[in-house]
Amino acid sequence: MNDVIGCAVCFITALSSGLGAGGGGLLTMFLTSFANTAQINAQGINLLCFVSAQTPASVINMIRYKPDMRLIAFLTFCGAAGCVLGAVAASYADETVVRKAFGAFLTAVGVYTFYRTVKGR
């Protein structure tokens, strides 16, 4: 039964991530809170899910909108470098610190998004 619930949560978070609703944060919270996954492992799983969800979306958007490929290459390089540096830094940090930093980041993004939504109306 736990596998069925885990698959359902992964599907729902992937769907919400594809819709731009921050499914990755939800997946990480589920993995750490209910599946007893270590924070660093949950964030690694989250990155793998994000890459697999964003790849088809990126291909469709490139075909549809003809973006500036030099800018995409630059941003991809910077994002990959940031991921590697962040993963290395997180591997040396205490798991409690990583968990609290991630929670603070999610809270800040949530407050910012809420503020922008309310301000826009």
C-alpha positions as CSV (number, residue, x, y, z in Angstrom):
1,M,0.0,0.0,0.0
2,N,2.9,2.4,0.8
3,D,4.2,2.0,-2.8
4,V,0.8,2.9,-4.2
5,I,0.7,6.0,-2.0
6,G,4.3,6.9,-3.0
7,C,3.5,6.5,-6.7
8,A,0.3,8.6,-6.4
9,V,2.3,11.4,-4.6
10,C,5.0,11.3,-7.2
11,F,2.4,11.6,-10.0
12,I,0.6,14.5,-8.3
13,T,3.8,16.4,-7.6
14,A,5.0,15.8,-11.1
15,L,1.7,17.1,-12.5
16,S,1.8,20.1,-10.2
17,S,5.4,20.8,-11.1
18,G,4.5,20.6,-14.8
19,L,1.8,23.2,-14.2
20,G,4.2,25.5,-12.4
21,A,2.8,24.9,-8.9
22,G,6.0,23.9,-7.2
23,G,5.6,20.2,-7.1
24,G,9.3,19.6,-6.3
25,G,8.9,21.2,-2.8
26,L,5.9,19.0,-2.2
27,L,7.8,15.9,-3.2
28,T,10.7,16.7,-0.9
29,M,8.4,17.4,2.0
30,F,6.6,14.1,1.4
31,L,9.8,12.1,1.2
32,T,11.3,13.6,4.3
33,S,8.1,13.7,6.4
34,F,6.3,10.5,5.5
35,A,8.8,8.3,3.7
36,N,11.6,8.8,6.2
37,T,14.1,9.7,3.4
38,A,17.2,11.7,4.4
39,Q,17.0,15.4,3.3
40,I,19.9,15.2,0.9
41,N,18.5,12.1,-0.7
42,A,15.1,13.6,-1.0
43,Q,16.5,16.7,-2.7
44,G,18.5,14.5,-5.1
45,I,15.3,12.5,-6.0
46,N,13.5,15.9,-6.4
47,L,16.2,17.0,-8.9
48,L,15.9,13.8,-10.9
49,C,12.1,14.2,-11.0
50,F,12.5,17.8,-12.1
51,V,14.9,16.9,-14.9
52,S,12.6,14.2,-16.2
53,A,9.6,16.5,-16.0
54,Q,11.2,19.5,-17.6
55,T,12.9,17.8,-20.5
56,P,9.7,17.2,-22.6
57,A,8.3,20.6,-21.6
58,S,11.5,22.3,-22.8
59,V,11.5,20.5,-26.1
60,I,7.9,21.5,-26.8
61,N,8.6,25.1,-25.8
62,M,11.7,25.3,-28.0
63,I,9.7,24.1,-31.0
64,R,6.8,26.4,-30.2
65,Y,8.5,29.7,-29.3
66,K,12.0,29.6,-31.0
67,P,13.9,30.9,-28.0
68,D,17.4,32.4,-27.9
69,M,19.6,29.2,-27.8
70,R,22.7,31.1,-26.6
71,L,20.8,32.4,-23.6
72,I,19.4,28.9,-22.9
73,A,22.9,27.4,-23.1
74,F,24.3,30.0,-20.8
75,L,21.5,29.5,-18.2
76,T,21.7,25.7,-18.5
77,F,25.5,25.9,-17.8
78,C,25.0,28.2,-14.8
79,G,22.1,26.1,-13.4
80,A,24.1,22.9,-13.7
81,A,27.2,24.5,-12.1
82,G,25.0,25.8,-9.3
83,C,23.5,22.4,-8.7
84,V,26.9,20.7,-8.5
85,L,28.2,23.4,-6.1
86,G,25.1,23.2,-4.0
87,A,25.2,19.4,-3.8
88,V,28.9,19.5,-2.8
89,A,28.2,22.1,-0.1
90,A,25.1,20.2,1.1
91,S,27.1,17.0,1.4
92,Y,29.4,18.7,3.9
93,A,26.6,20.4,5.9
94,D,24.7,18.9,8.8
95,E,21.4,17.4,7.6
96,T,19.5,19.6,10.1
97,V,21.0,22.7,8.7
98,V,20.1,21.6,5.1
99,R,16.6,20.8,6.2
100,K,16.1,24.2,7.9
101,A,17.6,26.1,5.0
102,F,15.4,24.3,2.5
103,G,12.3,25.0,4.7
104,A,13.3,28.7,5.0
105,F,13.7,28.8,1.2
106,L,10.3,27.3,0.6
107,T,8.7,29.7,3.1
108,A,10.4,32.7,1.4
109,V,9.3,31.6,-2.0
110,G,5.7,31.0,-0.8
111,V,5.5,34.4,0.9
112,Y,6.9,36.1,-2.2
113,T,4.5,34.3,-4.5
114,F,1.5,35.0,-2.2
115,Y,2.5,38.7,-2.0
116,R,2.8,39.0,-5.8
117,T,-0.5,37.2,-6.3
118,V,-2.3,39.5,-3.9
119,K,-0.6,42.6,-5.2
120,G,-1.5,41.7,-8.8
121,R,-5.2,41.5,-8.0
